[in-house]
Structures are given as C-alpha cells and as structure tokens.
Amino acid sequence: MTDELTPETPGEDEQPIKQRKNGLYPGVSDELAKNMQSGWADTELRDLEPVEQAPYAAERRAALSRRFPGERLVIPAGNLKTRSNDTEYNFRAATEFVHLTGDQTEDSVLVLEPRADGEGHDATLYRLPRSDRGNGEFWLDGMGELWVGRRHSLTEAAALLGLPCADVRELPDALRAASGPVRVVRGHDAGIEEALAGQVTAERDEELREYLSEARLVKDAFEIGELQKAVDSTVRGFEDVVKVLDKAEATSERYIEGTFFLRARVEGNDVGYGSICAAGPHATTLHWVRNNGQVRSGDLLLLDAGVETTSLYTADVTRTLPINGTYSDLQRKIYDAVYEAQEAGIAAVKPGAAFRDFHDAAQRVLAEKLVEWGLVEGPADRVLELGLQRRWTLHGTGHMLGLDVHDCAAARTETYVDGALEPGMVLTVEPGLYFQADDLTVPEEYRGIGVRIEDDILVTEDGNRNLSAALPRRADEVEAWMAELTGQRG
C-alpha cells in the first residue's frame, strides 16, 4: 500500500498530510496547487435510478415517523475505526442506518425532522459531498478522493437513495442549535452524540434502539430476496471448501477460511461474521475463529460460515463434514442425533408458534439421546427440567437473521424470545452436541467430537421454507455430495 503524500521539506512538516486541516499544506508550491485545480473532466452522474432498496427504506422511515411523532430522530452510520497506526478497518455501516437508508457511507447521518404542522417528518441524509478540487482537499487530504476513491455527490446520492442529501459537516452545529425532543442511536458517532449532549437521555434513546431492532423482526420482500442470495452464495462457498479439503490437510484450517472468504468477496461484500472452520476437537469450541489448527483425515470439520451480500444481509449456515468423506460409526450416531433434533426444531417453526418452541423440540430429542446412550440419568423430562443436557448442547437452538447475524438483538424479550413467530421472520435452527476433549463423564471415544447442523428458515403463511435446503443434511446425502464434488463417486 502506498504511503501518504508528504512535503519535501524535512522536520515537523513530515507528519502525514491527512492530519492537516483548514487548507494548510506546507511543502506544496503555489504552481503545483494551481495546476491541480484545473483540467479535470466533469464526472457527475446523471439520469440515475433509485436503488432497489430505496422504496422499502422509505416505508421503514414512514413507520419510524409514525412511532415517534413530533420528535427529531438521529441515526448515524458510524465512523472509520483505526486498526493500527494510520490504517483503518474496512468500514461497515451501522445496521439501523442501512435498514433505513440503503446507504453504507461512513460519517453519514440520517435525520428525521418533525414537520411544523406535526404531520410526520422530513428525512434528510447528511453525508460528505465530493472532495473539493478548489482547495486541494481531493489530493492533499488523506481521505480525499485521490486516496480513497470517488464518492457520490449529494445530488447523485439523493437520486440513488430517494431522499434529500445535505453536507454532514453542517450537521453538528445545526443539532446544537435545534430545540424540541430528540433521540439518537448511540454507540456509532461520538461527534454527533457530543453535539446532542444535554438534549437526549439514555432511556429515551434506548426506546429508539429497541424499536429499530424490533422493526427488523419481520422481513420484507427485498430482505427475503437478499437473504436467499446470501444463502445461495454460501452454498457455493461450502462446495468450494469440500473441493480443497486435501489442500487444507496439507496446510491448516486457514486454507478452509481463505477458500470460503474468496467466494464471499467475489459474490458479496464480505463474510457476515468470523468463519468457524473447526476441525477435530476444535469443533467443540462454539466460536472457534482462530482457524489455525490441523485438518486430519478421520476427523470431522465443523464449518459455520455465511456470505454477506453487497446490501449487507448475511447467511448463517453450519455443516459438520467428515474430512475423508465418510463418517465413522460413532460420528454418524452423534450426527444422526443432531439431525433428528434439527428436524424436530424445523417442524416447530410455523406462524403462531412460540419462538421458544423450536428450541424446546430440538432439546427434547437431544436429551432423549443422551439418556439412551447412558450419558445422563433419565427420564428426559427430568434432564430437561434440571437442564442437565446443556453440558453437551451448550447453546440456544437458533436466533433471528438479517442485516446482523444475530439480528434484532436489542428487541425486548416480550417481542422476541417470548414472542410468537410471524410470516416473514427468518431464523436459524442449529442444534448441536459437543463432547469436550477433557470431559471424563463420557466414554473416551466420544471426547473431541462436536457436531452442529444449521439452516436458515423463513416463516411462511402455512409453515416454513428452508432457504439453505440446497446443502445436503442427512448423513448419507452429505457423503454422496462430498464424493461427487471430489470425484470419488464410482
């Protein structure tokens, strides 16, 4: 990566130019500055059509307006975060902001201003305009377009997103001067929060965050389509991994991680979360993302990964695969138990069912298996009442899915985990059994085996649809699928 442009004169002026403000750029001659001001083509984009998400985002803003009449609502995208020294992490806009705008631009802020007549709000997206070529910002500032690429003009952004746009640099002063009730989504833009100091309260802001989280519980047609795209790319990513398991054996779990990441970057924006590429006993660690272990024939690979689309919707799928293509008898016994539990969980996903029903159905199957295998004293009702199965099942059986892998996380308990399922909700069903390598309460042959099967399920009007059904789940189907992909089928 190239270094920042620095002045020719030595000494204190050798600090990165991007740190300088107010047009003061030592070491740049007047002749060069004048030369850089002219001779550039007009690149303004015209006749732009709104992006596909624009009308859906407008409906979401309208619902938000109805919920908080007469109040100013401030939803920031967030800022770049430093990774090390003068390098930043890739920017990922705040979920609430993306959901309400379809935009992903750092430092932007959506403001819903209540109308004077009390009838609704006027929405404005505040964002940075094009870099100024007159004062040299575009080539001398480290965040100028020469360094980081062209950004849309305010006019272009307004056409694409279907809402008025203004210069975000004017927003802090405007917020300080404003009056009336205001709420802000906290945790994304310290400068905006500072501008609102004394005008907002934590309790009122939390009500806004809760509402925006609950507004994502039921997905619209655009969101369902994006989630299906994410799942379809994820299926192809799993196929990619199976085809290179021999190379992973020669290297490490990182080969698996890198292989899936390539699919995510080619067909989407990124991975939706850190890929879990857990081979052998690492499969018993729920969030194994170090991915630096060995991949051995005869072990299982627990691959939990999801592609994030360019619109930032993510899949979340898990398969537990035999690295050599064939489950051992014990591996198959454990795998089949998890598969049976997942089948019971998926069957419980339907409109009107309690959110907890699919978890309870899956846990009952696993408890019965643990009793049957003699690992815990039954009956299953006793095991479930005391929660004894959790030594080996460890986690909940699923969660909402959307712009976040654990979507709607700020929703109130009564509307989410204690709520009922509705058509349009998308959730994961992902039971598992995990026998730790040092667990002396189970026979030695069980130790170090971890199995999870996870699919992304859409609640429909009459039941559910498995968005990730293209990936085999049953043990014999998994073996046949792997054999076909690796050319081992006779």
C-alpha positions in Angstrom: 0.0 0.0 0.0 1.3 3.4 -0.9 2.4 5.9 1.8 0.7 9.3 2.4 1.9 12.2 0.3 4.3 14.2 2.5 6.1 17.6 1.9 9.6 17.7 0.5 10.8 19.9 3.4 12.2 17.9 6.4 11.3 18.2 10.1 8.0 18.7 11.8 6.2 19.1 8.4 6.8 15.4 7.6 3.7 14.4 9.5 1.0 12.8 7.2 -0.8 15.4 5.3 -4.2 13.9 6.1 -3.7 15.3 9.6 -3.7 18.9 8.4 -6.9 20.9 8.4 -8.2 24.2 7.0 -6.3 24.1 3.7 -2.8 24.4 5.3 -0.5 22.2 3.3 3.2 23.1 3.8 5.6 21.9 1.1 3.2 22.4 -1.8 4.2 25.1 -4.3 1.7 27.6 -5.5 2.3 26.5 -9.1 1.6 22.9 -8.3 -1.5 23.8 -6.2 -2.8 25.9 -9.1 -2.1 23.2 -11.6 -4.1 20.6 -9.6 -7.2 22.9 -9.5 -8.0 22.6 -13.2 -8.0 20.3 -16.2 -10.4 17.7 -14.7 -13.4 16.3 -16.6 -17.0 16.6 -15.4 -17.7 13.2 -13.9 -21.2 14.0 -12.4 -23.5 11.0 -12.9 -26.9 11.9 -14.3 -30.2 10.2 -15.0 -29.6 7.8 -12.1 -32.4 5.5 -11.0 -33.1 4.7 -7.3 -31.5 1.6 -6.0 -33.8 -1.5 -5.4 -33.9 -0.9 -1.7 -35.0 2.7 -1.8 -38.8 2.2 -1.7 -38.5 -0.3 1.1 -36.3 2.0 3.1 -38.9 4.8 2.6 -41.6 2.6 4.0 -39.4 1.8 7.0 -38.8 5.5 7.6 -42.5 6.2 7.4 -43.2 3.6 10.1 -40.5 5.1 12.3 -42.1 8.5 11.8 -45.4 7.2 13.0 -43.9 5.6 16.1 -42.2 8.9 17.3 -44.4 11.8 16.2 -43.1 15.3 16.8 -39.5 14.1 17.8 -36.2 14.7 16.0 -34.6 11.3 15.3 -30.9 11.0 14.6 -29.4 7.7 13.2 -25.7 7.8 12.4 -23.8 5.4 10.1 -20.7 5.5 12.2 -17.0 6.3 11.5 -13.9 4.5 10.4 -12.1 2.7 13.2 -8.3 2.5 13.5 -6.8 -0.9 13.0 -3.2 0.1 13.7 -1.4 3.4 13.4 -2.7 5.1 10.3 -4.7 2.2 8.8 -8.4 1.6 9.3 -10.6 -1.4 9.4 -12.9 -1.8 6.4 -16.0 0.3 7.1 -19.3 -1.4 7.9 -22.2 1.0 8.4 -24.5 0.7 11.4 -27.3 -1.8 10.9 -30.0 0.7 11.9 -28.7 3.3 9.4 -28.5 0.8 6.5 -32.0 -0.5 7.2 -33.5 3.0 7.0 -31.5 4.3 4.0 -29.9 1.6 1.9 -26.7 3.6 2.2 -23.3 2.4 3.6 -21.2 5.6 3.6 -19.1 6.4 6.7 -19.7 9.6 8.6 -23.2 9.9 7.3 -26.2 10.6 9.4 -30.0 10.2 8.8 -32.1 12.9 10.5 -35.9 12.8 10.7 -37.0 16.3 11.4 -40.6 16.7 12.6 -42.7 18.9 10.4 -44.1 22.2 11.7 -47.6 21.1 11.2 -47.0 18.0 13.3 -47.8 15.7 10.4 -44.9 13.3 10.0 -41.2 14.0 9.4 -38.9 15.3 6.7 -36.0 12.9 6.3 -32.5 14.2 5.2 -29.4 12.2 4.7 -26.3 14.1 5.8 -23.1 12.9 4.2 -19.8 14.2 2.8 -20.0 15.8 -0.7 -17.4 15.2 -3.4 -13.9 16.3 -2.4 -13.2 20.0 -3.1 -10.8 20.4 -6.0 -10.5 24.1 -5.5 -8.8 23.9 -2.1 -6.8 20.8 -2.9 -8.7 18.6 -0.5 -9.2 15.8 -3.1 -5.4 15.1 -3.5 -3.8 16.5 -0.3 -6.1 15.2 2.3 -5.6 11.5 3.2 -9.3 10.9 3.0 -9.6 12.8 -0.3 -10.9 11.1 -3.4 -7.4 10.6 -4.9 -6.5 8.5 -1.9 -9.7 6.6 -1.2 -11.7 6.8 -4.4 -14.6 8.8 -5.7 -17.7 9.2 -3.7 -21.2 10.2 -4.9 -22.1 13.9 -5.0 -25.1 14.9 -2.9 -27.2 15.1 -6.0 -26.2 11.6 -7.1 -26.8 10.2 -3.6 -30.2 11.8 -3.4 -31.2 10.3 -6.8 -30.0 6.8 -5.8 -31.4 6.7 -2.3 -34.6 8.6 -2.9 -34.2 11.2 -0.1 -32.7 14.7 0.1 -29.0 14.9 1.0 -27.0 17.7 2.7 -23.4 18.3 3.8 -22.8 16.4 7.0 -20.2 18.9 8.1 -23.0 21.4 8.8 -25.0 18.9 11.0 -23.3 19.2 14.4 -23.9 23.0 14.6 -27.5 22.5 13.4 -28.2 19.9 16.1 -26.7 22.1 18.8 -29.0 25.0 17.8 -32.1 22.9 17.4 -34.8 22.6 20.1 -37.5 20.1 20.9 -37.4 16.4 21.8 -34.7 14.4 20.1 -33.5 10.8 20.2 -30.2 9.3 18.8 -28.9 5.8 18.2 -25.9 5.7 20.4 -22.5 4.0 20.0 -21.7 4.9 16.4 -20.7 8.5 16.2 -19.2 10.3 19.2 -19.2 13.7 17.4 -22.9 13.5 16.9 -23.6 12.4 20.4 -21.4 15.3 21.7 -23.5 17.7 19.6 -26.6 16.4 21.3 -25.3 16.4 24.8 -27.9 17.7 27.3 -30.7 17.1 24.8 -31.0 13.4 25.0 -31.5 10.8 27.7 -30.3 7.2 27.8 -33.8 5.8 28.5 -35.4 7.6 25.5 -32.5 6.6 23.2 -32.8 3.0 24.3 -36.5 3.1 23.3 -35.5 4.2 19.8 -32.9 1.4 19.6 -35.4 -1.2 20.7 -38.0 -0.1 18.2 -35.4 -0.2 15.3 -34.4 -3.7 16.3 -38.0 -4.9 16.5 -38.8 -3.3 13.2 -36.4 -5.9 11.6 -38.2 -8.9 13.1 -40.4 -9.4 10.0 -38.6 -9.1 6.7 -40.0 -7.5 3.6 -39.7 -9.0 0.1 -36.4 -7.2 -0.6 -34.8 -8.6 2.6 -36.0 -12.1 1.9 -34.5 -11.9 -1.6 -31.2 -10.7 -0.2 -31.1 -13.4 2.4 -31.7 -16.0 -0.3 -28.8 -14.5 -2.3 -26.6 -14.7 0.7 -27.6 -18.4 1.3 -27.1 -19.3 -2.3 -23.5 -17.9 -2.3 -22.9 -19.6 1.0 -23.9 -23.0 -0.5 -21.3 -22.4 -3.3 -18.7 -21.5 -0.7 -19.3 -24.8 1.1 -18.9 -26.6 -2.2 -15.6 -24.7 -2.7 -14.3 -25.9 0.7 -15.2 -29.6 0.1 -13.2 -29.5 -3.2 -10.0 -28.3 -1.4 -10.0 -30.4 1.7 -6.9 -32.2 0.5 -5.1 -28.9 0.4 -6.4 -28.0 3.9 -5.0 -31.3 5.2 -1.6 -30.2 3.8 -1.8 -26.8 5.4 -4.4 -25.9 8.1 -7.9 -24.7 8.9 -6.8 -21.3 7.4 -7.0 -22.8 3.9 -10.7 -23.5 4.6 -11.2 -20.0 5.9 -9.5 -18.4 2.9 -11.3 -20.6 0.4 -14.7 -19.6 1.8 -13.6 -15.9 2.1 -12.8 -15.8 -1.6 -16.4 -16.8 -2.5 -17.7 -14.2 -0.1 -15.6 -11.4 -1.6 -16.3 -12.4 -5.2 -20.1 -12.7 -4.8 -20.8 -10.4 -1.9 -19.4 -7.8 0.4 -17.6 -10.0 2.9 -18.3 -12.8 5.3 -21.1 -11.9 7.7 -19.1 -12.9 10.8 -15.8 -14.7 11.5 -15.9 -18.1 9.8 -15.7 -21.0 12.2 -13.5 -23.6 10.4 -13.2 -26.1 13.3 -11.5 -29.4 12.6 -11.3 -32.3 15.1 -11.6 -31.3 18.7 -11.8 -27.6 17.8 -15.4 -28.4 16.8 -16.3 -28.5 20.5 -15.4 -24.8 20.8 -18.5 -22.8 19.8 -16.8 -19.8 18.3 -13.5 -21.2 17.1 -12.3 -18.5 14.8 -8.6 -18.8 15.2 -8.6 -21.3 12.4 -5.0 -22.3 12.8 -5.4 -26.0 13.6 -4.6 -29.1 11.7 -7.1 -30.8 9.4 -6.8 -34.6 9.7 -8.4 -37.4 7.7 -10.8 -39.3 10.0 -11.8 -36.2 12.0 -14.9 -34.0 11.5 -14.9 -30.5 10.1 -17.5 -28.1 11.6 -17.8 -25.3 9.2 -20.1 -22.4 10.3 -19.9 -19.6 7.8 -22.0 -17.1 5.9 -21.7 -14.8 2.9 -22.7 -11.2 3.4 -24.3 -9.6 0.3 -23.4 -6.2 -1.0 -26.5 -4.9 0.7 -25.1 -6.4 4.0 -27.6 -9.2 4.6 -25.9 -12.4 5.8 -26.4 -16.1 5.7 -25.5 -18.3 8.7 -25.1 -22.0 7.8 -23.3 -24.9 9.5 -22.4 -28.4 8.3 -20.3 -30.9 10.1 -18.4 -32.9 7.4 -16.2 -36.0 7.5 -12.8 -34.8 6.3 -12.2 -38.1 4.5 -15.7 -38.2 3.1 -17.1 -40.9 5.3 -18.5 -40.8 8.9 -17.3 -43.4 11.3 -20.0 -45.3 13.1 -19.8 -43.2 16.3 -19.6 -39.9 14.3 -22.7 -41.0 12.3 -24.5 -41.9 15.5 -23.9 -38.4 17.0 -24.5 -36.7 13.7 -27.8 -38.5 13.2 -29.0 -37.5 16.7 -28.3 -33.8 15.9 -30.0 -34.2 12.5 -33.1 -35.7 14.2 -33.1 -32.8 16.7 -32.9 -30.3 13.9 -35.7 -32.0 12.0 -37.9 -31.6 15.1 -36.9 -28.0 15.5 -37.6 -27.1 11.9 -41.0 -28.8 12.1 -41.9 -26.5 15.1 -41.3 -23.3 13.0 -44.6 -22.0 11.9 -46.9 -18.9 12.2 -48.3 -18.5 15.7 -45.8 -20.9 17.3 -43.9 -19.5 20.3 -40.3 -18.5 19.4 -39.0 -20.9 22.0 -40.9 -23.9 20.6 -38.3 -25.0 18.1 -35.6 -24.8 20.7 -37.6 -27.0 23.1 -38.4 -29.5 20.4 -34.7 -29.9 19.5 -33.5 -30.0 23.1 -36.0 -32.8 23.9 -34.6 -35.0 21.1 -31.1 -34.4 22.3 -32.0 -35.1 25.9 -33.6 -38.4 24.9 -30.5 -39.4 23.0 -28.2 -38.6 25.9 -30.4 -40.8 28.2 -30.5 -43.6 25.6 -26.7 -43.6 25.4 -26.3 -43.7 29.2 -24.6 -40.4 29.5 -27.1 -38.9 31.9 -29.7 -40.4 34.2 -33.3 -40.1 32.8 -36.0 -39.8 32.1 -35.8 -37.0 29.5 -38.3 -34.8 31.4 -36.0 -34.8 34.4 -33.0 -34.0 32.3 -34.8 -31.0 30.7 -36.2 -29.8 34.0 -32.7 -29.7 35.5 -31.0 -28.5 32.3 -28.5 -31.4 32.5 -28.3 -31.8 28.7 -26.7 -28.3 28.5 -23.3 -29.8 29.4 -23.3 -31.1 25.9 -25.8 -29.0 24.0 -24.4 -25.7 25.3 -26.4 -23.1 23.4 -29.8 -22.0 22.2 -31.1 -23.6 19.1 -31.4 -20.5 17.0 -31.8 -16.8 16.5 -33.1 -14.2 14.1 -31.1 -13.5 11.0 -30.9 -10.4 8.7 -28.5 -7.5 8.5 -26.8 -8.8 11.6 -26.0 -12.5 12.0 -27.7 -12.2 15.4 -30.4 -9.8 14.2 -32.8 -7.9 16.3 -30.6 -8.3 19.4 -31.9 -5.1 21.1 -35.5 -6.2 20.8 -37.5 -6.5 24.0 -37.8 -10.0 25.5 -41.5 -10.0 25.2 -41.4 -9.3 21.4 -38.6 -11.7 20.6 -37.7 -14.7 22.7 -41.1 -14.7 24.5 -43.0 -13.7 21.3 -44.7 -15.7 18.6 -43.5 -16.4 15.1 -44.9 -14.5 12.1 -44.7 -14.9 8.3 -41.6 -13.1 7.1 -39.4 -13.9 10.1 -36.1 -15.5 9.2 -34.3 -17.5 11.9 -31.6 -20.2 12.3 -32.3 -23.7 13.6 -28.9 -25.1 14.8 -28.8 -27.8 17.5 -25.5 -29.3 18.4 -23.7 -31.9 20.6 -20.2 -31.2 21.9 -18.1 -33.6 23.8 -15.1 -31.8 25.1 -11.7 -33.5 24.8 -11.2 -33.4 28.6 -14.8 -34.5 29.6 -14.3 -37.5 31.8 -18.1 -38.0 32.2 -18.4 -39.6 28.7 -16.6 -42.6 27.2 -13.2 -41.8 25.7 -14.3 -42.4 22.1 -16.8 -39.5 22.4 -14.3 -37.0 23.5 -13.3 -34.3 21.0 -16.3 -34.8 18.8 -18.5 -31.8 18.1 -21.5 -31.7 15.7 -23.7 -28.8 14.7 -26.2 -28.6 11.8 -27.6 -25.2 11.0 -30.1 -23.9 8.4 -31.8 -20.6 7.7 -35.5 -20.9 7.9 -38.2 -18.5 6.6 -41.6 -18.5 8.4 -44.3 -18.7 5.7 -48.0 -18.3 5.8 -48.5 -22.0 6.1 -45.3 -23.2 7.7 -41.7 -22.6 6.8 -39.2 -22.8 3.9 -35.6 -23.8 4.3 -33.6 -21.2 2.5 -30.4 -23.4 2.7 -32.1 -26.7 1.6 -29.7 -26.9 -1.4 -27.0 -28.1 1.1 -27.4 -31.8 2.0 -28.1 -32.5 5.6 -28.7 -36.2 6.1 -25.5 -38.2 6.7 -25.7 -40.4 3.6 -26.6 -37.3 1.4 -23.6 -35.5 2.8 -21.3 -38.4 1.9 -22.7 -38.7 -1.6 -22.4 -34.9 -2.1 -18.8 -34.8 -1.0 -17.9 -37.8 -3.2 -19.4 -36.1 -6.2 -17.6 -32.9 -5.6 -14.2 -34.6 -5.0 -14.6 -37.0 -7.9 -14.7 -40.1 -5.7 -18.1 -41.4 -6.9 -17.7 -44.6 -8.8 
